[in-house]
């Protein structure tokens, strides 16, 4: 066993002071659907509902061992890393200063404060994360504190590798495939570093949100690069730049093993896991399960472990998740209808709706001409095929309309 593998196992043993190993659960629903043995490594069931506690704990443990006088730790995070650092600060009885953007939802602020208690101070600064990060690092230098990176730190990577130690111990054998979400790369680099040594025959797939494909960009360039724009919906994995230390452990990854998950499709997966399995996953936590349909032909008959990395989901976002899922599944569409300004025109349109069609939005935008007016209409239905029939009836009646469901700019402005 190499030094890294030994260190990962020691970390795993030390973590038992905080929590028991997270469950590795065979999922009957997914196993039956894909004709495989699908196991979920439930990192959404740590005390802070994400794997981030592992890396924060290990990094803090290492610093305390070599610098026993260091009693002040700083991080910048609006989510799971903040909560992991707060929990670890309380455990080690050290001071923590956690910088968060001023736009951070109150729920996340409150949870971080709850986990850290009196050990933690929360500083809200910056409209954007880059501003928050710069402020935290400047403060850290001024106070002589230790900065805890969310992923780009060898000790954090080593801490996340404890997930892999538990997987092998719990499964009792090497899985055929492990599917890992990727944000900054801390979890993926730690798990693969351990399993490539302890279970060399295990294969991997990596999943990034479509709007935050930092590993894909790094592999193409041969080094970490900064994405010009990211979609922040998958907030636990929407990272603009992969870490230097994490890429050094992931530069071997074949590009074809990195899969991209559209944000709206992730919403479908989140709702299915909630409604069918009763499992609450945040968008990043659903990434590994989301790509199973894409891999269906490759995983049949195999033992597959999906790491569900987090379950910190704010239920105030549920209407948005449902909306995006319906649009991706073709069950909800928005279009602009050119409505004739004459008696009976609206009734004529309503008579075209099928038995399973419901109006979810109806709004006059403006009277664009004397004889016509523009109407924004949202329709929900139970089968995507119903829209073809509706559009056919509208065409036959001579109605002019434009489907704007897939027009990101226009839909964002109007919807």
N, C-alpha and C positions, 0 to 999 in steps of 0.2 A: 504494500500500500504506500502510495507516494505521500510526501509531506502535506500536500493540499488535501488529500482524502483523509488523512489522519486528523488534520486540523478541523475539517468539516464535521467529522464524527465527534470530536471533542466539543465543538460548538453545539451540536445536537444534544449531547449529554448535559451541557451547561444550561441549555434552554429549558430543561425540565424543571428548573427552579421557577420558571414563569408559567408554563402551561404544558399539558400533555401533548403528545404528538397529534397533529390534526388527523381526522379520519381519512382513510383511503376506502372509498365506498364503491362497490360494484353497482352500476346503474342499470336496472332491468329494462327500463323503457328504452334507453339508448342502445343497449346491447342487443335487444330484440330487433330494433329497427335496422341496425347495420350488420347484423349477423356476426358480431364480434364481442369480445369481453371488454366492455368500456368501464373504466374505473375513474372516479373523480377524486383527485387529491384536494380536499376541502380546506384550502387556505382562507376561505371566507369565514372559517370557524375559529380563528385565533382570537385571543381576547380583544384585539383591535380590528377584527374582521378583515385582515389582510396579512400577507406574508412579510410586509415591511418591518414588522417588529423584530424579525429574525436578524436582519442586517443591522438595524439600529442597535440592538442589544449586543451583538458581537463586536461591532466597532467600538462601542462604549466600554465593553469589557476589556478589550485589548488596550485601549488608551489608559484605563484605570490601572491595568497591570504594570504598564511601563512608566506611567506618569501619575503616581498615586495622589499628587497634590492638585491634579487637574480636576476641578469640581464644577466646571461651567461648560456647557455644550450648546451649540447654536445650529439651527437649521432653517431653511426656507422651504415652505411647502404649504399647499392649500388642501392637502388631502391625507392619504394613508401614511406617508412618511412622517408627517407632523404628529399623527396619533401614535405611531410606533416610537418615535423619539420621546414623546411625552410619557408614555408608559415606562420606557426604559429609565428615564430620569427619576421617576418616582421609585422604581425598583432599586436603583443604585444610590438613592438619596443624594442626588446632585442637582444643581441648578440648570434649568433649560430655558433658553430664550428662543421662541419660535416665531419667525417672521412669516406673515401671511398677507396676500394682497387684500386691499380694502374691499374688493368685490367678493371675497370668500363668503359663501352662505353661512348664516348664523348657526345652522345645525352642525357644520363641521368645526366651527370655532368652539361651540359648546362641548362637543365630544372630545376635542383635544384638551380642553381645560379640565374636563372630568377625568380623563386618563392621567393627566399630569398632576392634578391637585395643586397644592401649595408649592410644588417644586418647579412649576412652569410659569413663565411670563409670556404672554402673547402680544406681539407687536404687529399692528395692522398698518401696512405702508405699501404704496405703489399701486397703480391701476393695473399694471401688467406684471407677470411673474419675473421678467428680467429686471425690472426695477426693484422688486422685492428681494431678489437674489443679491443684487449689488449692495443694497442697504444692509443685508444680513452679513455679508462678507466684510464690509467696512466696519461694522459693529464688532465683529469677531476679532479683527486685527486690533481694534482700539482696546478691547477688554482682555485680550490675551486668552480668549476662549478657544475651544476646539470646534471646528466646523464639521458637521456630519453630512456628507453627501448622500443623496437618496439612492445612488447607484454606482457612481464612478469612484469607488474606493475598494481596494483589495479586501479589507476586512468586512465590508458590507457584502461583497460578492461571496466571500467564504461563509458568511452567515446565511445567505440565501441557499447555499449548497446543502444546508441541512434538510431542505425539502426532499432532495434526492436520497439522502441517507435514510429518511423515514420511508420513502417509497419502496426501496429495496427490502428494508426490514419488514414492512407490513405485507408486501406482496409475496415475499418468500422466494422470488425468482426475478429475473430481469424481464421487464416488459419488452414487447416487440417495438413499440413506438411510444414516445412521450411527446405530447403537444404542449407547447409553451407560448404564453403571450409575451410580447416584447414591447417595452417602452424605452427606457434608457439602457436596458440590457442586463441589469443586475441579476435578476432571477434566471434568465436564460443562460448567462455565462456561468453562474455558479452551479446550476443543475447539470449542465452539459459537461463542465469540467470534472465533476465528480463521476457522472455516469460513464463518460468515455474511458475512465480508468477502471471503475468497479464493474461496469456492464458494457464492455466494448461492442457487443452485438446489437445493442439497442439503437434504434433509429430515432430521428427527431424531425419534427415539423415546428416551424416558428410562425406566429400569427401577429401581424401588425394591423392597426386600424388603417384604412385606406387613406385617411387624411393625416396620417402621422407616420409614414413609412421610413423611419430614420435608419433602420438596419439595411433595408433595401438600398437606400441611397449610399450608405457607407460601403456596402459590398461592391456597388457599381464604381465608386470612386477609389476604392482601395484604402480608404481612411474615413473617419467620421467627418461628415459635412453638415452644415446647418440648413435645414429646410427653409425655403423662403416663406412658407405659409403652412400652418397646421389647422386642422379641424379639432377643436377642443372638446367635442362631445364625449369622446372616450378619454375622460380626463386622467384616468389612471395610467394611460399608455400613450397619450398624445405628447410625445417628446420631440422637440425640434432637432436635437443633435444627440446621437449615440455617444456614450462615454468612451474616453480613450482606453481606460483599463478594461471596460467591458468588450470593446471591439477587439482588443488584443486576444481575448479568449473566444471570440466569435468569427474571426477573419477566415476560418476554415469552412464556414457554412456555405454549401452550394446554393446559389441564388434561387434555384427551382424549389428548394425546401422552405422558402419564405413565402407565406401566403398572406394576401391582403383581404381584410374583411371590411366591406362597406358598412358605414355607420348605421344606415337604416336596416340592413339585414341583421346586425347585432341586436337591434330592438326586437326583431321577431324571435330570436333565440332567448333573449331575456324574458319575454312574455311566456314563451313555451315552458321554460324552466320554472317560472313562478306558478303558472296555471296547472301544469301537469305534475311537476315534482315538488312544488312548494319550496323551491330553493330561490332565495333572493340573491341575485348577482348584480354587481355594478357592471357598466359596459365593458371595462377591461377584464373583469372576472369572467365574462361570457365568451371571450375571444377563442379560447381553446375548443369549446363546444361548438361554436359557430361554424367552424370549418369542417366538421364531420361530414356533412353532405358532399362537400367537394372531394373528400378523401374516401368516399364510400367504397369504390372499387378496390382501393389499395388496402383497406383495413379489414376486409371480410376474413373472419377466421382468426384474427390476431388479438393479442392482448394489448390494449391501448390505455394509456394514462393521460387524462386531461387535467391540467392544473388550473383549478378555478381560483384565481389569484386574489379575489376580493369581493366583499358583499356590502360595501358601504354605499348603499343606494338611498338617496333621498326620495321618498315616495311623492313628494311634490312634483317630481319629474315624471311620474307615471303617465299623466295625460300626453306629454310630449313623446314618450316612448311608444305608447299605443298609436299615436298619430303617425309616427315614422314607420312603425311596423305595418300599419294598414296600407300606407302609400307604397312601401316596398313590395308588399304582397299583392298589389293591384286591387285591393278591396276599397280603396278610397281615392278619389280623383277630384281635382279642381279644374274648372275650365271657365273661360270667359265667354258668355253667350251674348250674341247680338239680338236683343229682344225687340220684336216689332212693337211699336207704340200704338196698339189698337186694342179695342175691347176683345177679350177672349184669348189673347195671345198667351198669357201666363197659364190659363187653364189648359190650353192646347199642349203646352210644354209639360205640365204636370201629368196629363193623361198618357204621356210617353213613358213615364217611369214604370218599371216593372214592380212585381209584388215584393221583391226583396230589396228594392232601392229606397234609400232614405235621404232626404235633404239634410245635410249637416251644416251648410252655410248658404245664405242667400243675401246678397248685398248689391244694391244698385251702385255702380261706380260713378257714372256720370251719364248725362244725356248727350251722347256724342253727335246726334243728328236729330233733325226734326221728327223723323219717322221711326228712329231706332234708339235704344238705350243699351249700354253695356252692363251686364250683370255678372258678378262673381258668384259661382255656384260650386258648392262642395257636395259630392254624392258618396254615401257609404252603401256598400252592398255585401251580400254574403258569398258571392262567387265572382271572380275576376272576369269570367266569360260574360257576365251580365252587361258589362260596359260596351262590348262589341254590339250587342243587341240594341242598347240605348242609342249609341251613335248611329246605328243603321236607321233607326226610326227618325232621328233628328235630321239625318241627311235626306231621307225620303220626304220629309216635311219642308225642306228648304231652309232650315235654321243654320245660321252661321255661328261657329264656335271655335275656340282654340283651347286645347288641353295644355295647361301650364304646370301640371304636377311635376314634371321633370325639369322644368325651367328654374334652376336654383335661384337666380337673381330675381326673377319676377315673382316666384313663389315666396321668397323671403320678404319681399316688399309688401305683397298683398295679403299673405296668409299669416 
